[in-house]
């Protein structure tokens, strides 16, 4: 299962972390481009309504970056209607031929792009869109071809790679819930060197300059600089996912928002190394070759792509602050290792909770205490006269 992640990298940093060797470019290192991102001056914004904001605490229904093949029709540069239809037909034909021939998955892989999508797949056929039906945050591999929501996406080749710094799982012992942060056990992709990353960055900057846009590795938003900075993750987690595209009905109030791109994370039975923590885990794509085959729907048939999905022991983990038990906690220490054996300070009750925790006798005593600065109430005249007579006696 995967219900909470962290993805706290600026868009330019995500691009650099996803550097790959492009077979179409003769094996040269390349950075994936953001779909409809820089050209519209809106980094990380995809075709449609989604925009990506880095966060240390990501829940379903949030917009997050995913990696996908640039061969999908909506990822192509603007073209005439006839050209767009031809591109779509060619892509579908290539996939059909691959399926019928059994495809060896060794063809020339397509380029990759980054796109922002909403976590929680909304099927394209769902009338009410995101407002109706259950949230399809995760997709169980065992039933991936049984549910129409996932079966249709799989048939269309709508495979993607979900990106994040890591994901959270909880160990419950009695009333105590201890969160753990899960990341790849290997810190780097051995297939790429620092020089490769620099070469890919230089090419990305050259393309941006040629298009008259800002560099991909742009400065972070000043309002978030102290929290995210230009942090460079050792390695992003890459999880198998499926996506779909929902179009609002014509004439509806959502029509002006454009298409909604959404995804679901494929999950499998947990490996023996982490089954003590949870019985499910995301399907990890460990290594560039696995990523390439999962994304390349044009030459890698569905059956072969599904053979990549299995339980793997490629993760490491550490306990993190119990403040992560709240979906609202988004501070940088959310992913920092802590000692769970250390004394846990009890949160101080506030408001009505604090009042209810006070004993009734103490509440009555507090009610009788004179408020500082409040004028003393005047006593009735008869009480004052009686008091004077008593004093005289």
ChimeraX attribute file (.defattr): number of C-alpha atoms within 10 A of each C-alpha:
attribute: neighborCount
match mode: 1-to-1
recipient: residues
	/A:1	22
	/A:2	20
	/A:3	15
	/A:4	17
	/A:5	23
	/A:6	24
	/A:7	23
	/A:8	26
	/A:9	24
	/A:10	26
	/A:11	26
	/A:12	21
	/A:13	19
	/A:14	28
	/A:15	25
	/A:16	22
	/A:17	21
	/A:18	22
	/A:19	22
	/A:20	26
	/A:21	19
	/A:22	19
	/A:23	15
	/A:24	11
	/A:25	11
	/A:26	9
	/A:27	10
	/A:28	13
	/A:29	21
	/A:30	26
	/A:31	27
	/A:32	24
	/A:33	24
	/A:34	27
	/A:35	23
	/A:36	22
	/A:37	20
	/A:38	19
	/A:39	14
	/A:40	10
	/A:41	11
	/A:42	13
	/A:43	22
	/A:44	26
	/A:45	25
	/A:46	25
	/A:47	19
	/A:48	17
	/A:49	16
	/A:50	23
	/A:51	20
	/A:52	21
	/A:53	20
	/A:54	19
	/A:55	24
	/A:56	24
	/A:57	22
	/A:58	25
	/A:59	18
	/A:60	19
	/A:61	17
	/A:62	17
	/A:63	25
	/A:64	28
	/A:65	28
	/A:66	26
	/A:67	27
	/A:68	30
	/A:69	25
	/A:70	20
	/A:71	21
	/A:72	21
	/A:73	17
	/A:74	15
	/A:75	19
	/A:76	14
	/A:77	11
	/A:78	10
	/A:79	10
	/A:80	9
	/A:81	9
	/A:82	9
	/A:83	11
	/A:84	16
	/A:85	13
	/A:86	13
	/A:87	18
	/A:88	16
	/A:89	13
	/A:90	15
	/A:91	18
	/A:92	18
	/A:93	13
	/A:94	14
	/A:95	23
	/A:96	18
	/A:97	14
	/A:98	19
	/A:99	18
	/A:100	9
	/A:101	11
	/A:102	15
	/A:103	18
	/A:104	11
	/A:105	19
	/A:106	9
	/A:107	13
	/A:108	13
	/A:109	20
	/A:110	21
	/A:111	22
	/A:112	25
	/A:113	20
	/A:114	29
	/A:115	26
	/A:116	29
	/A:117	32
	/A:118	25
	/A:119	27
	/A:120	25
	/A:121	32
	/A:122	29
	/A:123	25
	/A:124	20
	/A:125	14
	/A:126	15
	/A:127	15
	/A:128	12
	/A:129	18
	/A:130	19
	/A:131	10
	/A:132	10
	/A:133	12
	/A:134	10
	/A:135	15
	/A:136	19
	/A:137	22
	/A:138	22
	/A:139	26
	/A:140	20
	/A:141	19
	/A:142	11
	/A:143	10
	/A:144	19
	/A:145	15
	/A:146	11
	/A:147	11
	/A:148	12
	/A:149	21
	/A:150	26
	/A:151	14
	/A:152	19
	/A:153	21
	/A:154	20
	/A:155	15
	/A:156	17
	/A:157	25
	/A:158	22
	/A:159	25
	/A:160	26
	/A:161	27
	/A:162	26
	/A:163	23
	/A:164	26
	/A:165	23
	/A:166	24
	/A:167	24
	/A:168	24
	/A:169	21
	/A:170	17
	/A:171	14
	/A:172	12
	/A:173	8
	/A:174	6
	/A:175	6
	/A:176	10
	/A:177	14
	/A:178	18
	/A:179	23
	/A:180	25
	/A:181	23
	/A:182	21
	/A:183	21
	/A:184	20
	/A:185	12
	/A:186	13
	/A:187	11
	/A:188	15
	/A:189	17
	/A:190	9
	/A:191	10
	/A:192	14
	/A:193	12
	/A:194	8
	/A:195	10
	/A:196	17
	/A:197	18
	/A:198	15
	/A:199	17
	/A:200	22
	/A:201	22
	/A:202	17
	/A:203	14
	/A:204	21
	/A:205	18
	/A:206	15
	/A:207	16
	/A:208	17
	/A:209	13
	/A:210	9
	/A:211	11
	/A:212	11
	/A:213	15
	/A:214	15
	/A:215	17
	/A:216	26
	/A:217	18
	/A:218	14
	/A:219	14
	/A:220	18
	/A:221	12
	/A:222	10
	/A:223	9
	/A:224	12
	/A:225	13
	/A:226	11
	/A:227	16
	/A:228	20
	/A:229	16
	/A:230	19
	/A:231	13
	/A:232	15
	/A:233	18
	/A:234	13
	/A:235	19
	/A:236	22
	/A:237	22
	/A:238	27
	/A:239	24
	/A:240	27
	/A:241	29
	/A:242	26
	/A:243	31
	/A:244	26
	/A:245	19
	/A:246	21
	/A:247	19
	/A:248	21
	/A:249	12
	/A:250	9
	/A:251	8
	/A:252	8
	/A:253	9
	/A:254	14
	/A:255	12
	/A:256	12
	/A:257	13
	/A:258	14
	/A:259	19
	/A:260	24
	/A:261	26
	/A:262	28
	/A:263	33
	/A:264	27
	/A:265	28
	/A:266	26
	/A:267	25
	/A:268	21
	/A:269	19
	/A:270	21
	/A:271	18
	/A:272	12
	/A:273	12
	/A:274	17
	/A:275	12
	/A:276	10
	/A:277	16
	/A:278	16
	/A:279	13
	/A:280	17
	/A:281	25
	/A:282	27
	/A:283	26
	/A:284	28
	/A:285	23
	/A:286	18
	/A:287	13
	/A:288	18
	/A:289	11
	/A:290	16
	/A:291	22
	/A:292	24
	/A:293	23
	/A:294	29
	/A:295	28
	/A:296	29
	/A:297	32
	/A:298	28
	/A:299	25
	/A:300	26
	/A:301	25
	/A:302	23
	/A:303	11
	/A:304	16
	/A:305	20
	/A:306	16
	/A:307	9
	/A:308	17
	/A:309	20
	/A:310	17
	/A:311	17
	/A:312	19
	/A:313	13
	/A:314	14
	/A:315	17
	/A:316	15
	/A:317	17
	/A:318	16
	/A:319	21
	/A:320	20
	/A:321	19
	/A:322	18
	/A:323	15
	/A:324	23
	/A:325	12
	/A:326	9
	/A:327	11
	/A:328	11
	/A:329	16
	/A:330	18
	/A:331	14
	/A:332	14
	/A:333	14
	/A:334	23
	/A:335	25
	/A:336	12
	/A:337	14
	/A:338	15
	/A:339	11
	/A:340	14
	/A:341	6
	/A:342	7
	/A:343	7
	/A:344	10
	/A:345	6
	/A:346	6
	/A:347	6
	/A:348	7
	/A:349	11
	/A:350	10
	/A:351	7
	/A:352	8
	/A:353	10
	/A:354	10
	/A:355	12
	/A:356	12
	/A:357	11
	/A:358	10
	/A:359	10
	/A:360	11
	/A:361	9
	/A:362	10
	/A:363	13
	/A:364	10
	/A:365	10
	/A:366	11
	/A:367	10
	/A:368	9
	/A:369	8
	/A:370	10
	/A:371	10
	/A:372	6
	/A:373	6
	/A:374	7
	/A:375	8
	/A:376	8
	/A:377	6
	/A:378	7
	/A:379	8
	/A:380	8
	/A:381	9
	/A:382	9
	/A:383	9
	/A:384	12
	/A:385	11
	/A:386	11
	/A:387	11
	/A:388	11
	/A:389	9
	/A:390	9
	/A:391	8
	/A:392	7
	/A:393	5
